[in-house]
Amino acid sequence: MRKSVFQKHLDQLDEESLREELKTLYGKIDAVRKHYAMELGSQKDRKRHFEKAKKEIQAKYATKSYRRPRRPRIQKIYKIISDVRKTSVFEFEMIDIYLFNAEEGINFMNRYRYYSAPLFNSISKTFVKALELIQSNMMHDEYKARVEKIRDDSIRDRELFNLLKTEIDKVYSE
């Protein structure tokens, strides 16, 4: 169905019918329920949602063996981040998730001495997205220490360290 057809349908409904329609959607569709939980929920509810996402991301980096570590599930991590981004109300809430993914990726790299292109790309992309959000929301001071710690922790991989340093300099030099 096109958006214009849907718009015509909405224009034909009166206020009471719209309310009934919303109640029906809220009862049947989980995404609508999540949207309103984030939109109308308290800061505590949103924080709980983000903590759950962090635990899911952390689980995708978990492995049991130091000798032969399991590869991190990068595509599943991207899926988790995408789902959280769709439900988040404020864009600055995603900064924490992006930085958390970069931290977990670097910790995995350092702990297991595991280096791969997908892991490198995941760390660099989410870190750059976090920096873009930090800059657009003028939240430089709140995240400066955390951003510098991520950069310092990435020292074992020279290429990653230089990339992160360059991106940080772009944002924090202004």
N, C-alpha and C positions, 0 to 999 in steps of 0.2 A: 504494500500500500504506500502511496506517495504521501509526502507530508501535507500537500495541499488538500488531499481528500480527507486526511485526518483533521486538518484545521477546519474544514467545512462541517465535519461531524461535531466537533467541539462547539462551533458557533451555533449549531442548531439546538444544543442542549441548554436547559435552564440551570440555575444554580443548584437546585436540589438534585437534579439528575447527575450533575458533575460530582457532587458529594458522594452519591451512591456509587458512581463509577470508580472514584478513588478508593472507597472502602472495599469494593470488590477486588481491585488491583492489589491493594495492601494485603488482603487476605490470601490471594492466590499466588502472587509473584514475589519470590524471595528478594530479588534485586530492588523492588519498590520498598519493601520493608527495611532493607539495609540503608537505602537512600534516606528515608525518613528518620531512621535511627541516628544516622550521622548528622542530618540537617537539624533535627529537633532535639537530639540528645545533648547531654551535658558534656563538659570537657572530660569528665571521668569516663564516660561511655566511649568517647572518641579515643582516649588514651588506651583503654582496654583493647579496642579494635587494633590499634597500631602495635601494641605489645604482642598480640596474637600473631600479627603478620611478622614481627621480628623473630618470634619463636619458630615460625614456619621457615623463614629464610635460614635461620641458624641450623635447623634440622637438615636442610639441603646441603649444607657444608659439612655435616657430621660424618665421620668415618671411624672405623674401629682399629684399623691397622696402620701402624707407622711405617712398616716396611713396604706395603703396597696399598697406599691410600686410595680410596674410592674417589673417582672424579666428582667434583661438585656438580650438582644438577642445575646448570646455568639456565636452560630453557624454562625449567620449573620456577626458578627464582624470578625470571622475567615475568612469568605468568602471575606470580604472587604480587609483584610490584605493580603490574598493570591493573590487577583487580583492586588493589588498595587505591591507586590513582583514580580509578573510576568512581569509587565511593567517597573519596575525601572531599570535604566541603571547601577547605581553604588550601590553596596551592602551597603555602609555606609549610604545611604539615608534612609534605612529602620530603622535605629536606632531611629530616631525621631518618627516614627509611632509606633514602639514597646513601647517606653517609654510613648508616649501619651496614648496608650491603658492601660498601667499599672496605669498611673495617674488617668484616668477616672474611672477605676475599683475601685481603692482605694477611690476616692472621693465618688463614689456611695455607697460603703461599709460604709463609715463614715457618710455620710449625712442621709442615710435611715436605718442605723443599720441593714443592710442586709448581711447575711453571707451564702454562699453556696459553695459546692465543685466545680461546674463549674466556678464560678466567681474566686475562689481561684486559680484554675488551669490556668485560662486565664491570670490572673495577673502574676503568677509565671513563666509561660512558656514564655510570651512575654518579661518579664523583663530579664530572663536568656538569651534569644536570643539577646536582646539589649546589654547585657554585653559581650556576645561572639563577637558580631560585634565591640564593642568598643575596645576590646582587640586585635582582629585581624587587625583592622585598626589603632591601636595606637592613639586613640582619647580620652585618659583618661582625659586630662585636660578640654576639651570642655564640657564634660558631668558630671563631678564629682559633681558639686553642685546640678544638677537636680536629679542624682541618689541618693544622700544623702537625698534630700527632699522627694523623693518617699519612701525611707526607713523610715524616721521619720514620715511621714503621716500614715504609716501602723502600728503604735504602738498599736492601739486598738485590732488588731488581733495578739496575741503573736506568734502563729505558723508562720504566714506570715512574721512578723517582723524578727524572727530568721532566716527563710529561706533566705530572702532578704539580711540580714546582712552577712550571711555565703557566699552567692554568691558574694557580694560586696568585702568582704575580700579576696576572691580568686583572683579577678581581680586587686584590688587596692593595695594589699600588696606587689606586685612584684616591 
